[in-house]
Amino acid sequence: MEEEGRAFADDTELAEMASLGVRLAVDAGRGAIASVLQPVARAAWARVEDGGDDGELLEECARAHAALRMRVGATGERRFLSSVVAHLTGPGAARAGSGHKIDGDRG
């Protein structure tokens, strides 16, 4: 799964993990967290299926991270969001992603 320290093998795995995070939050009775993560999962799947851009996913991650910043017990979710940003902007991002070019904007 992790190639050269990357959290996700590819964009599909990222989208699957985002969806899993939403489902786990719902199953755990954490609907507020699930609703914060849902737009991230939606943007991740848009990237995979429709060629959505990195900017949309980065914006959703920033919004979700801000919403979770002061929430107790959301450390794992914040870490996940940081991993998504690193996947999109880190070393090898353009090579390992879905072919989208990263322009350097970090949101």
LUMVO-356293 format. One line per 8 residues: number of its first residue (from 1); their letters; for each residue x, y, z of C-alpha. Coordinates in Angstrom, 3 decimals. Layout:
! residues N
NUM	A	X/Y/Z | ... $
***
This chain:
! residues 107
1	MEEEGRAF	0.000/0.000/0.000 | 2.565/2.627/1.026 | 5.000/3.443/-1.744 | 7.835/5.754/-0.723 | 5.987/6.802/2.451 | 2.712/7.605/0.688 | -0.446/6.951/2.686 | -2.457/5.715/-0.313 $
9	ADDTELAE	-1.418/3.573/-3.258 | -3.598/5.577/-5.655 | -6.623/7.848/-5.851 | -9.075/4.947/-5.757 | -7.684/3.746/-2.451 | -7.921/7.303/-1.106 | -11.606/7.516/-2.126 | -12.346/4.084/-0.643 $
17	MASLGVRL	-10.743/5.071/2.664 | -12.684/8.363/2.731 | -15.951/6.458/2.214 | -14.964/3.950/4.879 | -14.317/6.790/7.318 | -17.829/8.128/6.741 | -19.375/4.672/7.222 | -17.375/4.020/10.393 $
25	AVDAGRGA	-18.403/7.376/11.855 | -22.066/6.623/11.121 | -21.782/3.121/12.590 | -20.178/4.555/15.724 | -23.007/7.031/16.178 | -20.830/9.997/15.272 | -23.133/11.584/12.700 | -21.641/15.057/13.083 $
33	IASVLQPV	-18.208/13.760/12.112 | -19.677/11.701/9.266 | -21.366/14.807/7.858 | -18.044/16.687/7.965 | -16.219/13.864/6.164 | -18.924/13.222/3.543 | -17.919/16.119/1.226 | -14.311/14.893/1.332 $
41	ARAAWARV	-15.406/11.416/0.233 | -17.610/12.903/-2.490 | -14.738/15.043/-3.846 | -12.356/12.075/-3.696 | -14.727/9.936/-5.776 | -15.291/12.826/-8.206 | -11.531/12.860/-8.761 | -11.530/9.142/-9.545 $
49	EDGGDDGE	-14.712/8.840/-11.577 | -15.156/12.192/-13.304 | -11.667/13.617/-13.372 | -12.446/16.122/-10.613 | -9.551/18.404/-9.799 | -7.195/18.418/-6.855 | -8.358/21.884/-5.797 | -11.862/20.716/-4.920 $
57	LLEECARA	-10.558/17.884/-2.768 | -8.001/20.140/-1.086 | -10.731/22.690/-0.305 | -12.999/20.031/1.190 | -10.111/18.723/3.300 | -9.393/22.237/4.579 | -13.060/22.786/5.478 | -13.310/19.412/7.208 $
65	HAALRMRV	-10.064/19.934/9.100 | -11.254/23.345/10.315 | -14.579/21.854/11.414 | -12.808/19.069/13.307 | -10.044/21.240/14.784 | -11.708/21.705/18.160 | -13.684/18.467/18.234 | -12.537/16.064/20.948 $
73	GATGERRF	-11.951/12.544/19.697 | -11.398/13.465/16.032 | -7.626/13.042/15.998 | -7.768/10.091/13.591 | -9.996/12.002/11.212 | -7.653/15.004/11.240 | -4.703/12.693/10.582 | -6.563/11.147/7.662 $
81	LSSVVAHL	-7.223/14.592/6.188 | -3.536/15.472/6.545 | -2.676/12.243/4.724 | -5.005/13.188/1.872 | -3.309/16.584/1.521 | 0.111/14.920/1.597 | -1.045/12.463/-1.092 | -2.065/15.359/-3.327 $
89	TGPGAARA	0.846/17.711/-2.695 | 3.757/15.586/-1.500 | 6.699/14.156/-3.413 | 5.556/12.044/-6.350 | 1.971/13.314/-6.134 | 1.529/13.927/-9.860 | 3.102/10.547/-10.692 | 1.124/8.392/-8.281 $
97	GSGHKIDG	-2.251/10.076/-8.620 | -4.780/9.756/-11.375 | -2.729/11.775/-13.822 | -3.791/15.182/-12.513 | -1.038/17.764/-12.398 | -0.477/19.378/-9.023 | 0.017/23.127/-9.432 | 1.514/23.706/-6.006 $
105	DRG	-1.503/25.382/-4.398 | -2.144/24.058/-0.945 | -5.588/25.597/-0.570 $
***
